[in-house]
Amino acid sequence: MSGDEHGWIELLVYVTSSCRLTGDSDLGMPYLTGILGLQDDLMSTGGVLDDMSDPIGVSIGQAAALYGLVPSTLRWWEAAGVLPEPPRINGRRVYPETELRRIGLAYLCCVVGGMPLDRAALVTTGTHPNQEWRSAVREHAGVVQARIARLRSALGYLAHLTLCPDDNVVRDCEHLDEELSAHTPRGLLTEENLVMAARTLPLTPTRPRRDETTHDRDEIPAASDRCTVCAGALVQPTRGRRRIYCSSACRQVRYRTATRHPAEDLP
């Protein structure tokens, strides 16, 4: 079977399935008529589809441009399960009216509604019960409501901050302490002084201690005057990187030791 014949079979199966799902046997007639006409055109042109002007469908570029997208977005949605793989003619995707509507619904869910792809797929594929996909929509609507609440709070505070007349807010604003107590975790502490409040808090064990090391950051330990491999004497340069090997041979020994496979040590 040639690639063209395989593409026509895919398209015929798609149209037949559409008619069966909708219960309208007349729905497929324009598509079938278009298929036969397009098939005649292909046969007359040696199997080459010159354009996608036929009413049966459009190319992936035209389908994407209809909603201001790029073809890679449709391929991405297809890979994520938001869109089914469309029928192909001559190896090229063909998007009929139904699939263009599906792309529009995907746009509404993913772009307008901001739904995650896996949740949007519940809506767009048409294979999930109404209750299931509506539940997914309501769940995401709750997420959006929480974001709106946070954004409204942020907007309110920013509007309040614009009323401050001081040039140096840290130094001059007499309301800064009140704002810190009202809007930050500092408000959970009773100490009036920020330094004292900070000292009452234990360090979180899981928090990386980025600015606390075994030695003071301003006190760099003196460089060793011995090679780390052979313990030979080292002469440190006055500028640049400190030396830890006395020769390239010692450097190579250390490299081989570090990269040796455990199996090499077996008898």
N, C-alpha and C positions, 0 to 999 in steps of 0.2 A: 504494500500500500504506500502510495506516495505521500509526501508531506501535505500537499494540497488536499488530497482526499481525506487525510486524517483531520485536517482543519475543518473541512465541511462537516464531517461527522460530529465533531465537537460542537459546532454551531447548531446543527440540527437537534442534537440532544438537549442543548441549552434551551432552544425555542420550545421544544416539546415539553420540557420540564416546566417552563414558565406557563404554558397553557394549562398544564395539569394542576399547577399550584393555584392559579387564579380561577380555574373552572370555566374559563372563557375560551372556547375552541376557535372563535373568530380572531382572538388576539394574535395568533401565530400566522394568520394568512398574509398580512403585509410583510412580515419577516421572511416567510417562505418564498413569497413572490420576489422579494429582494434578493434572497439567496440564489434563486434560479437565474435572475438577471445578472447578478454578480458573477455567477459561475460561467455564464455565456461570455461575459467580458474577459474573464480570466482565460478561458479557452481560446478566445480570439487574439489575446495578447501573449499567448505562450505561457500562461500561468503567472504573469507578473501583475500585481495590483498597483496600478499607477497612482491612485489617490483613494481617499476615504470619503468621497463625496456622496456615496450611496446612503440612503436613509437608514439602512440596517445598523450602522454603527460608525464609530469614529476611532481614530488611532489614540494611543496613550498620550501623545503630545497634545492633541486636541481636547481629550478628556480632562487633562490636567489644567490646560489653559482656561477651560470653561469656569474654573473656580479659582483662578489665579495661583495655581500650584505648578510645580515642576514634575516631570515624569518620575523622578526618583522618589518623590513623596508617595505616589501611588504604589510603586514597587515596595517601598518600606511598609506601607499599610497592608499590602498584600502579604508580605512576609510575616507580619505581626498578627495576621488573622482578621484584621478589620475588614478587608475586602477579599472576596473569593477570587481565584484565578479566573480571568475572563476567557471566553473562547478565542481561538487563534485562527488566522488565515495566513497561509504562507509563513507561519512562524511568528506572526505579528499579532499582538493583542488587539482585540476588537471590542469596543464598549458600546453596546446598544442602549436604548433609552432606559431600561431598568437599571443597568449598572451605572449609568450617569446619575440616576436618582440616588443610588446607593452611595456613590462618591459624595454627593451633596449632603447626605445624612451623616457620612463620616466627617465631613468638614464641620457640620453643626456640632457634632459630639466632641471632636478632638480640638478644633480650632476655636470655635465660638464658646463651647462649654468647657473646654480644657480638661476633658476626661482622659484618664490614662488609656492607653491603647487596648489593654486587656479588658477594661470595663466597656469601652466603646464598642468592642467586638460583639458584646452581648446584645447590643442594640442593632448593629448594622447587618449582621449575618442573616437575620430572619429565621434562625434555627432554635431560638430560645423562647420559652413561653413568655407571655406578656408580663406576668407577675414577676418573673425573674429579672428581665431587663429593666423594668420600672423600678424594682428594688435597687438595682445598681445605680440608676439615675438619681434616686432619692438619697442614696448614700453619698454620692459625689456632691449633691446639692448641699448636704450638711457640711462637707469639707469647705465648699465655697463660702457658705455662710460664716464659718469660723474665720476664714481669711478676711472676709469683708469686715467683721467685727474688729479684727486686729488692725486692719488698714484705717478704719474709722478712728480707732484710738490713736494711731500714729498721726493721722491728719489733725486730730484735735490738739495733740500736744505740740505739733509743729506750728499750728496757728497760734497757740499760747506762747511759744518761744519767740515768735516774731514780735511780740509786744515788749520784750525786754529792752530797756533803753541803754543798757551798759555796753561799753566797748569790750571790756575784759570780763566775761561772764564769770570765770573761775574766781577772779579776785574781787569783783565789785558786786555781784548779784546777791542781794540779801535774802532771796527766796530759793537759792540753789539747794540749801540743806533740806528745805521742805520738799522740793521736787525729788531729791534723792530718796527721801524717806517714803514718798508717796508712790514712786514709780520704779524703784529698784529693790533688790533683796536687802539692801542696807536697812530698809524700814523694819525688818524683823529683829533688829538689834536695838537694845535700849541705851547703849553707851552714846553720849553726846559727841564725843570726839571720834573722828574717823580712824585715827591711829589706834586708839584703845579698842574700838569695835573690831578692827581687823585682827588685833592680837588675840581676841577671845575665840577666834575661829580656828579649828584644827585644819591642817592641810588635808585635802582629799587624797586618800591613798592612790586612787586610780588616775589622778591628774598628773600628767608628766611635769616633773620639776625642772622646767627648761632653764631657769635662771639660777639654779642652785646646784653647784658641783662640789666635788671634794676639795677644791681649793678656790680661793678668791679669783674672780675673773680678771682682776687687774694685776694679779701676781702670777706670772707665767713661770712654771718650774724651770730651773736651769737645765740645759740640755746635757745628756750624758756624754762623757768623754770616752766611752767604750763602745765598740761595735756590738750590736745585739746578737750577732751570730758567733763570732770568734773571740769576742771580748778584747779585740785589739784596740790600740789607741786611735782616737779620732781627733781630727783638727777641724773645728767648726768654723765655717765662713763668717765673716763679719756681717754679711747681708744675705738675704734669701733664705731658702729652706734649710732647716737643720739636717745634718747628716746623721743617719742611724746605721749605715754600713760603711765599713772601711774600704770596700772594693766592690766592683761589679760581680766578682765571683761570690762574695757573701750574699749579695742581693739575689743572685740566681739560686743559691742554696735555700734561702728562705722561701723563694717562690715555689721551688720544687717541693719543699716540705708542706707548704700550705695547700698545694693542688694535688698532692699524691692521693690516689684512690686507695681505699682500705684494702682492696683485694691484693694490691702490690706487696702488702706486708705479710701475706699468708705464705707459709712454707710450700 
